[in-house]
Amino acid sequence: MPQNNTLKGNHANSELSGEEWPRSKAAKNLAPGLASLQWSPGPLGRAISVGSRLDVEALQGDRAELVPQHETKLYHRRWFMLFLFSAVSASNAFMWLQYGIISNIFMRFYNIDSLAIDWLSMIYLLTYIPLILPVLWLLDNRGIRDVVLVGSAFNCIGAWIKIGSASPSLFPITFLGQFVCSVATVFVLGIPSYLASVWFGEKEVSTACSIGVLGNQLGIAIGFLVPPILVPNVDDMDELAHHISIMFYITAGVATLLFILVVFVFQERPKLPPTQAQATARSIPSEQYSYTASILRLLRNRPFILLIITYGLNVGCFYAVGTLLNRMIIDHYPGEEVNAGRIGLTIVIAGMVGSLICGIWLDRTKTYKQTTLAVYFMSLVGMIVYAATLSLGHLWVVFITAGALGFFMTGYLPLGFEFAVELTYPESEGTSSGLLNCSAQVFGIIFTICQGKIIDRFSTLAGNIFLCVFLLIGTIMTGLIKSDLRRQNANMLAKAAVSVKSKPPKKFYFVFSSGTYCRGTMLVVV
C-alpha cells in the first residue's frame, strides 16, 4: 500500500472552501475494502494515521466527503443482557468441572478409570470442534438471541438428563447428559466479544467483554468449590448417590430458570448502535456478506492466525490444569479433595480479578498487543513457579502460586477475544471468537491427554514442565503478532469526519484508488 504519495496530475489544484465542504459529494461505504487515513505533516497539519475499512469513489468535480456520522445511543438494559448471558455461561461452565474436581469420588461411584472421568471434561472440548462452524453460521444468519436461546435450551436439557444418572450402573446416562451440556458450550463460549460490540460503547466494550468472560469463570469457580461440599467422600454408596442427586437437581433448577429468562427477556440488539464502528457494520448490505468469504478472509489474516495459535496454547494449558487439578493435588496431598476444590476456586477468582483489570486497562489505554504479550509472559512465569512449588508440602504455598497463575492465565481470556476483534474488524466478532475457542479446544484435548499420561508415567512436575514449554512458544509467537487495530481506527475515522465537518478545513488533498486527486486537509491512500 503506497503511503504519502506526491500529488500530481491535472486535478491537484481543485479546491473546496469551508462553505463548500459540507455540500461536497463522494462515496459512501465503510466496508468492504481496506484503506488508511493520514493527516499529512508540515503545512497540511500534524501527522496522524488511522486504518479502517473504506470504499471511495470520486465523482464529477473532484469533491469528496468522509462517511456521515451515524446516530448512536447506549441503553441501560445492556447491562441486564450482559449479566443474563453471563449467568447462562456460568451455569454451563459449572457442569464442565462438577465431575473432574471430585474425580476420585466419581471413579469409585461409577467404577471407572481416570481416563473416563477426564473425558467427562474433555467432551466439552471435543464437541466444540465440529460444531463451531455451523453455530457461527447460525449466529451470522439468525442473530445472537437465537444462538443464546438454543444454547440455554441444551444446557437445561443436559442438566435434567443427569438427574436420571445418580446410580452406579448409569454412567452412560451421565455421559449423555454431559454431552448435551457440551453442545450448549458451542453456543455460548464465543458470545462475549460479540455481545459487547453490539450493546456497549467504545470506552466500555473491553470491560463488557471481560464481564462476559467473567461469567464463564464464575461458573468454573463454583464448579471447583461446590461439588466437594455437596458430594462428600462417604463410603456408603446409597448415601453417595443421594448427595450426587441433590447436586444434579440444583444444577437442573438453575439451568431451567435461566432458560425461561432468556426466552422472555433476552434481546437481539438495541434499536440504535452503540458506536460508529457498529453502525458501519450494520450498514453493510446482507447481500454483500458471505459467511464462507468471511472465514477465508480470516484465515488469510496472518496476525489473526498467529493469535489463533497462541490463544489455543494458553487456554489449552488452562483447560489441562483445570481438568487434572484434582489428580495433581491428591498426588501430593492425599485426602485433600476439598482443598483441591478451593485451590481451583483460588485460580479462577484470581483470574476473574485479572480479567476485569485487563478489560478496564484496555478500555483506557487501547494497548492491545503490549498488554496481551505482558500477560502471556506472566502466565509462563506463573506456570513455572506453580510447577516448582507444588511438591514442597505446604498447601498455603500452592494457594498463593495457583492464584498468581490464575490471575494471568485466566486474565488472558478477554484479551485474546478483544485483540482478535481489533485484528479482524469488520468481520463478525462471533466468528473470530469462535475460531479462537476452536483452537483452544484442540490444544486443550491434546494437552489434557498428554499431561495426564506424563503424570501417570513420570510425575506432576514433568507434566507441568510440558505445559511450560508450550507457554514459552506461545509467548514468542505473541511477540510476532502485528498490531493492526482496525476497530479503533474505524471509530477514530468517524470522529475525524465529525471534526472536519464541524470546523472548516484548511487546504487538503484526497487521493483515490482511481488516481483522481482532490485538494483538502487530508490524504487518503487506498
C-alpha positions as CSV (number, residue, x, y, z in Angstrom):
1,M,0.0,0.0,0.0
2,P,1.6,3.3,-1.0
3,Q,2.0,6.0,1.6
4,N,2.4,9.8,1.4
5,N,2.2,9.9,-2.4
6,T,3.4,13.1,-4.0
7,L,0.3,14.8,-5.6
8,K,0.5,15.3,-9.3
9,G,-1.8,15.4,-12.3
10,N,-4.4,17.8,-13.5
11,H,-6.7,17.5,-10.5
12,A,-4.3,18.7,-7.9
13,N,-5.4,22.3,-8.0
14,S,-9.1,21.7,-7.4
15,E,-10.1,23.3,-4.0
16,L,-13.0,23.1,-1.6
17,S,-13.8,26.0,0.6
18,G,-15.0,25.7,4.2
19,E,-18.5,26.5,3.0
20,E,-18.4,24.0,0.1
21,W,-17.1,21.2,2.3
22,P,-20.5,20.1,3.9
23,R,-22.1,20.0,0.4
24,S,-19.3,18.1,-1.3
25,K,-20.2,14.7,-2.7
26,A,-18.4,11.4,-3.0
27,A,-18.7,7.8,-2.0
28,K,-20.0,6.4,1.0
29,N,-19.4,3.0,2.5
30,L,-17.2,2.0,5.4
31,A,-16.9,-1.6,4.0
32,P,-15.6,-3.9,2.4
33,G,-12.2,-2.6,1.2
34,L,-9.3,-1.6,3.5
35,A,-7.8,1.9,3.5
36,S,-5.8,4.1,5.7
37,L,-6.4,7.7,6.6
38,Q,-3.4,10.0,7.1
39,W,-3.1,13.6,8.1
40,S,-0.2,15.0,6.1
41,P,2.7,16.6,8.1
42,G,4.2,20.0,7.7
43,P,2.0,22.8,6.3
44,L,-1.0,20.4,6.0
45,G,-1.1,19.6,9.7
46,R,0.4,17.2,12.2
47,A,0.7,13.5,11.3
48,I,-1.9,11.0,12.5
49,S,-2.6,7.7,10.8
50,V,-5.8,5.7,11.1
51,G,-6.6,2.4,9.3
52,S,-10.2,1.4,8.6
53,R,-12.3,-0.3,6.0
54,L,-13.4,2.3,3.5
55,D,-14.5,2.3,-0.2
56,V,-14.3,5.6,-2.0
57,E,-15.2,6.7,-5.5
58,A,-14.5,10.1,-7.0
59,L,-17.4,11.8,-8.7
60,Q,-17.6,14.7,-11.1
61,G,-15.9,17.9,-9.8
62,D,-13.3,16.1,-7.7
63,R,-15.2,16.6,-4.5
64,A,-15.1,14.1,-1.6
65,E,-16.5,13.7,1.9
66,L,-16.0,11.3,4.7
67,V,-18.6,8.8,5.9
68,P,-21.6,10.6,7.6
69,Q,-21.9,10.4,11.3
70,H,-24.5,7.8,12.5
71,E,-26.7,8.3,15.5
72,T,-25.6,6.2,18.4
73,K,-27.1,5.5,21.9
74,L,-26.3,3.5,25.0
75,Y,-29.2,1.7,26.6
76,H,-29.3,0.9,30.3
77,R,-30.7,-2.6,29.6
78,R,-27.4,-3.5,28.0
79,W,-26.1,-4.5,31.5
80,F,-29.0,-6.8,32.1
81,M,-28.4,-8.6,28.7
82,L,-24.7,-9.0,29.7
83,F,-25.4,-10.3,33.2
84,L,-28.1,-12.7,32.0
85,F,-25.8,-14.1,29.4
86,S,-23.0,-14.4,32.0
87,A,-25.3,-16.4,34.2
88,V,-26.1,-18.8,31.4
89,S,-22.4,-19.2,30.7
90,A,-21.7,-19.7,34.4
91,S,-24.3,-22.5,34.7
92,N,-22.8,-24.3,31.7
93,A,-19.2,-23.9,32.9
94,F,-20.2,-25.3,36.4
95,M,-21.3,-28.5,34.8
96,W,-18.0,-28.8,32.9
97,L,-16.0,-29.3,36.2
98,Q,-18.5,-30.9,38.5
99,Y,-17.1,-34.3,37.8
100,G,-13.3,-33.6,37.5
101,I,-12.8,-31.8,40.7
102,I,-14.0,-34.8,42.7
103,S,-12.8,-37.3,40.1
104,N,-11.7,-39.9,42.7
105,I,-15.3,-40.0,44.2
106,F,-16.9,-40.5,40.8
107,M,-14.3,-43.1,39.8
108,R,-15.3,-45.1,42.8
109,F,-19.1,-44.4,42.4
110,Y,-19.2,-45.5,38.7
111,N,-16.3,-47.9,38.9
112,I,-14.4,-46.3,36.0
113,D,-10.8,-45.3,35.4
114,S,-9.3,-41.9,35.4
115,L,-9.4,-41.5,31.6
116,A,-13.2,-42.0,31.5
117,I,-13.5,-39.2,34.1
118,D,-11.2,-37.0,32.1
119,W,-13.5,-37.5,29.1
120,L,-16.4,-36.1,31.0
121,S,-14.5,-32.8,30.9
122,M,-12.8,-33.3,27.5
123,I,-16.2,-33.9,25.8
124,Y,-16.8,-30.2,26.2
125,L,-13.6,-29.6,24.2
126,L,-14.2,-32.3,21.6
127,T,-17.8,-31.3,20.8
128,Y,-16.8,-27.7,20.1
129,I,-14.5,-28.5,17.2
130,P,-17.0,-30.0,14.6
131,L,-20.0,-27.8,15.7
132,I,-18.4,-24.4,15.9
133,L,-18.7,-23.5,12.1
134,P,-22.4,-24.4,11.9
135,V,-23.0,-22.4,15.1
136,L,-21.1,-19.4,13.6
137,W,-23.3,-19.6,10.5
138,L,-26.4,-19.6,12.7
139,L,-25.0,-16.6,14.6
140,D,-24.4,-14.7,11.4
141,N,-27.8,-15.6,9.8
142,R,-30.1,-15.8,12.9
143,G,-28.5,-13.5,15.4
144,I,-27.3,-13.6,19.0
145,R,-30.8,-14.1,20.6
146,D,-31.4,-17.4,18.8
147,V,-27.9,-18.7,19.5
148,V,-28.1,-17.9,23.2
149,L,-31.6,-19.4,23.3
150,V,-30.6,-22.7,21.8
151,G,-27.5,-22.8,24.0
152,S,-29.5,-22.3,27.2
153,A,-32.0,-24.9,26.0
154,F,-29.3,-27.6,25.5
155,N,-27.9,-26.6,28.9
156,C,-31.2,-27.2,30.6
157,I,-31.9,-30.5,28.8
158,G,-28.5,-31.9,29.7
159,A,-28.9,-30.9,33.3
160,W,-32.2,-32.8,33.5
161,I,-30.8,-35.9,31.8
162,K,-28.1,-36.1,34.5
163,I,-30.7,-36.3,37.2
164,G,-31.5,-39.8,36.0
165,S,-27.9,-40.9,36.3
166,A,-27.4,-40.9,40.0
167,S,-26.8,-44.7,40.2
168,P,-23.5,-46.6,39.9
169,S,-24.7,-48.5,36.8
170,L,-25.8,-45.4,34.9
171,F,-22.5,-43.9,33.8
172,P,-23.7,-43.9,30.1
173,I,-26.6,-41.7,31.1
174,T,-24.4,-39.2,32.9
175,F,-22.1,-39.1,29.9
176,L,-25.1,-38.4,27.6
177,G,-26.2,-35.6,29.8
178,Q,-22.6,-34.2,29.8
179,F,-22.5,-34.4,26.0
180,V,-25.7,-32.4,25.7
181,C,-24.3,-29.8,28.0
182,S,-21.2,-29.7,25.9
183,V,-23.2,-28.8,22.9
184,A,-24.5,-25.8,24.8
185,T,-21.0,-24.6,25.2
186,V,-20.6,-24.2,21.5
187,F,-23.5,-21.7,21.6
188,V,-22.2,-19.6,24.5
189,L,-18.4,-19.7,24.6
190,G,-17.7,-17.2,21.8
191,I,-20.5,-14.7,22.5
192,P,-18.8,-12.2,25.0
193,S,-17.0,-10.1,22.4
194,Y,-20.0,-10.2,20.0
195,L,-22.4,-9.1,22.7
196,A,-20.1,-6.4,23.9
197,S,-19.7,-4.9,20.4
198,V,-23.4,-5.0,19.7
199,W,-24.5,-3.4,23.0
200,F,-21.6,-1.4,24.5
201,G,-19.8,1.9,23.8
202,E,-16.2,2.0,22.6
203,K,-15.0,3.1,26.1
204,E,-16.6,0.1,27.8
205,V,-16.5,-2.6,25.2
206,S,-13.4,-4.4,26.6
207,T,-14.8,-4.2,30.1
208,A,-18.1,-5.7,28.9
209,C,-16.3,-8.5,27.2
210,S,-14.3,-9.2,30.4
211,I,-17.5,-9.4,32.4
212,G,-18.9,-11.8,29.8
213,V,-15.8,-14.0,30.1
214,L,-16.1,-13.5,33.9
215,G,-19.4,-15.3,33.9
216,N,-17.8,-18.4,32.5
217,Q,-15.0,-18.2,35.0
218,L,-17.5,-17.7,37.8
219,G,-19.2,-21.0,36.8
220,I,-15.8,-22.7,36.8
221,A,-15.1,-21.3,40.3
222,I,-18.4,-22.6,41.6
223,G,-17.6,-25.9,39.9
224,F,-14.3,-26.1,41.9
225,L,-16.0,-25.1,45.2
226,V,-19.4,-26.6,45.4
227,P,-19.1,-30.3,44.3
228,P,-16.7,-31.2,47.1
229,I,-19.1,-29.7,49.6
230,L,-22.3,-31.2,48.1
231,V,-20.7,-34.6,47.5
232,P,-18.5,-35.7,50.4
233,N,-16.3,-38.8,50.1
234,V,-18.5,-41.2,52.1
235,D,-18.3,-45.0,51.9
236,D,-22.0,-45.8,51.8
237,M,-23.0,-45.9,48.1
238,D,-26.7,-45.1,48.7
239,E,-25.8,-42.0,50.7
240,L,-23.3,-41.0,48.0
241,A,-26.0,-41.4,45.3
242,H,-28.3,-39.2,47.4
243,H,-25.6,-36.4,47.6
244,I,-24.9,-36.7,43.8
245,S,-28.7,-36.5,43.1
246,I,-29.0,-33.3,45.1
247,M,-26.2,-31.7,43.2
248,F,-27.8,-32.7,39.9
249,Y,-31.3,-31.3,40.9
250,I,-29.8,-27.9,41.9
251,T,-28.0,-27.5,38.6
252,A,-31.1,-28.5,36.7
253,G,-33.2,-26.0,38.6
254,V,-30.8,-23.1,37.9
255,A,-30.5,-24.1,34.2
256,T,-34.3,-24.1,33.9
257,L,-34.7,-20.7,35.5
258,L,-32.1,-19.2,33.2
259,F,-33.7,-20.7,30.1
260,I,-37.0,-19.2,31.0
261,L,-35.4,-15.7,31.5
262,V,-33.6,-16.0,28.1
263,V,-36.9,-16.9,26.4
264,F,-38.8,-13.9,27.8
265,V,-36.1,-11.2,28.3
266,F,-33.0,-11.6,26.2
267,Q,-33.0,-9.3,23.1
268,E,-31.2,-9.4,19.8
269,R,-29.7,-5.9,19.8
270,P,-30.5,-2.2,20.6
271,K,-32.5,-0.1,18.2
272,L,-29.6,2.3,17.8
273,P,-26.0,1.2,17.6
274,P,-23.7,2.0,20.5
275,T,-20.6,3.0,18.4
276,Q,-19.8,4.3,14.9
277,A,-17.9,1.1,14.2
278,Q,-21.1,-0.9,15.0
279,A,-23.2,1.5,12.9
280,T,-20.8,0.9,10.0
281,A,-21.0,-2.9,10.4
282,R,-24.8,-2.6,10.4
283,S,-24.8,-0.6,7.2
284,I,-23.2,-3.4,5.1
285,P,-25.9,-4.9,3.0
286,S,-26.6,-8.5,3.8
287,E,-26.3,-9.5,0.1
288,Q,-22.7,-8.2,0.2
289,Y,-21.8,-10.5,3.1
290,S,-20.6,-14.1,2.5
291,Y,-20.0,-16.3,5.5
292,T,-17.6,-18.5,3.6
293,A,-15.7,-15.5,2.3
294,S,-15.5,-14.1,5.8
295,I,-13.9,-17.3,7.1
296,L,-11.4,-17.3,4.2
297,R,-10.5,-13.7,4.8
298,L,-9.8,-14.5,8.5
299,L,-7.7,-17.5,7.6
300,R,-5.6,-15.2,5.3
301,N,-5.1,-12.7,8.1
302,R,-1.6,-13.5,9.3
303,P,-1.7,-11.7,12.6
304,F,-5.0,-13.3,13.4
305,I,-3.6,-16.8,12.5
306,L,-0.8,-16.2,15.0
307,L,-3.3,-15.1,17.6
308,I,-5.4,-18.3,17.0
309,I,-2.3,-20.5,17.7
310,T,-1.1,-18.5,20.7
311,Y,-4.6,-18.3,22.2
312,G,-5.0,-22.0,21.8
313,L,-1.7,-22.7,23.5
314,N,-2.5,-20.6,26.5
315,V,-6.1,-21.5,27.1
316,G,-5.4,-25.2,26.3
317,C,-2.9,-25.2,29.2
318,F,-5.6,-23.7,31.4
319,Y,-8.0,-26.4,30.4
320,A,-5.4,-29.1,31.2
321,V,-4.7,-27.6,34.6
322,G,-8.4,-27.3,35.4
323,T,-9.2,-30.9,34.3
324,L,-6.2,-32.5,36.1
325,L,-6.0,-30.3,39.2
326,N,-7.6,-32.9,41.5
327,R,-5.2,-35.6,40.4
328,M,-2.2,-33.2,40.9
329,I,-3.2,-32.1,44.3
330,I,-4.3,-35.6,45.6
331,D,-0.9,-37.0,44.4
332,H,1.0,-34.7,46.7
333,Y,-1.7,-34.1,49.4
334,P,-3.8,-37.3,49.8
335,G,-7.3,-36.8,51.2
336,E,-7.4,-33.1,50.4
337,E,-10.3,-33.1,47.9
338,V,-11.9,-30.1,49.5
339,N,-8.7,-28.1,49.4
340,A,-8.2,-29.2,45.8
341,G,-11.5,-27.5,45.0
342,R,-10.5,-24.4,47.0
343,I,-7.3,-24.2,45.1
344,G,-9.2,-24.4,41.8
345,L,-11.5,-21.7,43.2
346,T,-8.5,-19.5,44.0
347,I,-7.2,-19.9,40.5
348,V,-10.5,-18.8,39.0
349,I,-11.3,-16.0,41.5
350,A,-7.8,-14.5,40.9
351,G,-8.4,-14.9,37.2
352,M,-11.7,-13.1,37.4
353,V,-10.0,-10.2,39.0
354,G,-7.3,-10.4,36.3
355,S,-9.9,-10.4,33.6
356,L,-11.7,-7.4,34.9
357,I,-8.5,-5.4,35.4
358,C,-7.3,-6.3,31.9
359,G,-10.6,-5.2,30.4
360,I,-10.6,-1.9,32.2
361,W,-7.0,-1.4,31.3
362,L,-7.7,-2.0,27.6
363,D,-10.6,0.4,27.6
364,R,-8.4,3.2,29.0
365,T,-5.1,2.5,27.1
366,K,-6.0,0.5,23.9
367,T,-2.6,-1.1,24.2
368,Y,-3.8,-4.5,23.0
369,K,-0.6,-6.1,21.9
370,Q,1.6,-4.8,24.7
371,T,-1.0,-6.0,27.3
372,T,-1.5,-9.3,25.7
373,L,2.2,-10.0,25.5
374,A,2.9,-9.0,29.1
375,V,0.0,-11.1,30.4
376,Y,1.1,-14.1,28.3
377,F,4.7,-13.8,29.6
378,M,3.5,-13.6,33.2
379,S,1.3,-16.7,32.6
380,L,4.5,-18.5,31.7
381,V,6.2,-17.2,34.8
382,G,3.2,-18.2,36.9
383,M,3.2,-21.8,35.5
384,I,6.9,-22.2,36.2
385,V,6.5,-21.1,39.8
386,Y,3.4,-23.2,40.3
387,A,5.2,-26.3,38.9
388,A,8.3,-25.7,41.1
389,T,6.3,-25.2,44.4
390,L,3.6,-27.9,44.0
391,S,5.6,-30.6,45.7
392,L,7.0,-28.6,48.6
393,G,4.5,-30.0,51.0
394,H,2.9,-26.7,52.0
395,L,-0.7,-26.1,50.8
396,W,-0.6,-22.4,51.6
397,V,2.2,-22.0,49.1
398,V,0.2,-23.8,46.5
399,F,-2.8,-21.5,47.1
400,I,-0.5,-18.5,46.5
401,T,1.2,-19.8,43.4
402,A,-2.0,-21.1,41.9
403,G,-3.7,-17.8,42.5
404,A,-0.9,-16.0,40.7
405,L,-1.1,-18.5,37.8
406,G,-4.9,-17.9,37.6
407,F,-4.6,-14.2,37.7
408,F,-2.6,-14.1,34.5
409,M,-3.7,-17.2,32.6
410,T,-7.4,-16.6,33.1
411,G,-6.9,-12.8,32.7
412,Y,-5.7,-13.6,29.2
413,L,-9.0,-14.8,28.0
414,P,-10.8,-11.5,27.3
415,L,-7.5,-10.0,26.0
416,G,-7.5,-12.7,23.3
417,F,-11.1,-12.0,22.4
418,E,-10.7,-8.2,22.2
419,F,-7.4,-8.4,20.3
420,A,-9.0,-10.7,17.8
421,V,-11.9,-8.3,17.2
422,E,-9.4,-5.5,16.6
423,L,-7.4,-7.5,14.1
424,T,-10.4,-8.7,12.2
425,Y,-12.9,-5.8,12.1
426,P,-15.4,-5.6,10.5
427,E,-15.7,-9.4,10.4
428,S,-18.2,-10.9,12.8
429,E,-17.0,-10.8,16.4
430,G,-18.6,-14.2,16.9
431,T,-16.6,-15.7,14.0
432,S,-13.2,-14.6,15.3
433,S,-14.1,-15.6,18.9
434,G,-15.3,-19.0,17.6
435,L,-12.1,-19.7,15.8
436,L,-10.1,-18.8,18.9
437,N,-12.1,-21.1,21.0
438,C,-11.9,-23.9,18.5
439,S,-8.1,-23.7,18.7
440,A,-8.3,-23.7,22.5
441,Q,-10.4,-26.9,22.4
442,V,-8.0,-28.7,20.1
443,F,-5.0,-27.8,22.3
444,G,-7.0,-28.5,25.4
445,I,-7.7,-32.1,24.4
446,I,-4.1,-32.6,23.3
447,F,-2.6,-31.1,26.5
448,T,-5.0,-32.9,28.8
449,I,-4.4,-36.3,27.4
450,C,-0.6,-35.8,27.1
451,Q,-0.2,-34.2,30.5
452,G,-2.3,-37.0,32.1
453,K,-0.1,-39.7,30.5
454,I,3.0,-37.9,31.6
455,I,1.8,-37.5,35.2
456,D,0.9,-41.2,35.3
457,R,4.2,-42.3,33.8
458,F,6.6,-39.8,35.3
459,S,5.4,-37.1,37.8
460,T,3.3,-34.0,38.1
461,L,6.4,-31.9,37.7
462,A,7.2,-33.4,34.3
463,G,3.6,-32.8,33.3
464,N,3.7,-29.1,34.3
465,I,7.1,-28.7,32.6
466,F,5.4,-30.0,29.4
467,L,2.9,-27.1,29.6
468,C,5.7,-24.6,30.4
469,V,7.4,-25.4,27.1
470,F,4.3,-24.6,25.1
471,L,3.6,-21.4,27.0
472,L,7.2,-20.3,26.1
473,I,6.5,-21.0,22.4
474,G,3.2,-19.0,22.7
475,T,5.0,-16.0,24.3
476,I,7.5,-15.9,21.5
477,M,4.8,-16.1,18.8
478,T,2.7,-13.4,20.5
479,G,5.6,-11.0,20.1
480,L,5.5,-11.6,16.4
481,I,1.8,-10.5,16.0
482,K,1.5,-7.2,14.1
483,S,-0.8,-4.8,16.0
484,D,-3.4,-3.6,13.4
485,L,-6.2,-2.1,15.5
486,R,-8.9,-1.8,12.8
487,R,-11.9,-1.3,15.1
488,Q,-10.3,1.5,17.0
489,N,-9.2,3.1,13.7
490,A,-12.8,2.9,12.3
491,N,-14.1,4.8,15.4
492,M,-11.3,7.4,15.0
493,L,-12.1,7.8,11.3
494,A,-15.7,8.6,12.2
495,K,-14.7,11.1,14.8
496,A,-12.3,12.7,12.3
497,A,-15.2,13.1,9.9
498,V,-17.3,14.9,12.5
499,S,-14.4,17.1,13.4
500,V,-13.8,18.1,9.8
501,K,-17.5,18.9,9.2
502,S,-17.8,20.9,12.4
503,K,-14.7,23.0,11.6
504,P,-13.9,24.4,8.2
505,P,-10.8,22.7,6.9
506,K,-7.5,24.0,5.7
507,K,-6.0,23.0,2.4
508,F,-6.1,19.3,1.8
509,Y,-5.6,16.6,-0.8
510,F,-7.6,13.4,-1.3
511,V,-6.0,10.6,-3.4
512,F,-8.4,7.9,-4.6
513,S,-7.6,4.4,-5.8
514,S,-8.7,5.5,-9.3
515,G,-5.9,8.1,-9.4
516,T,-8.2,11.1,-9.0
517,Y,-6.9,13.8,-6.7
518,C,-8.7,16.5,-4.7
519,R,-7.3,19.2,-2.6
520,G,-8.0,19.4,1.2
521,T,-6.6,18.8,4.7
522,M,-6.3,15.0,4.5
523,L,-4.5,12.5,2.3
524,V,-6.4,9.2,1.8
525,V,-4.4,6.4,0.3
526,V,-6.4,3.3,-0.8
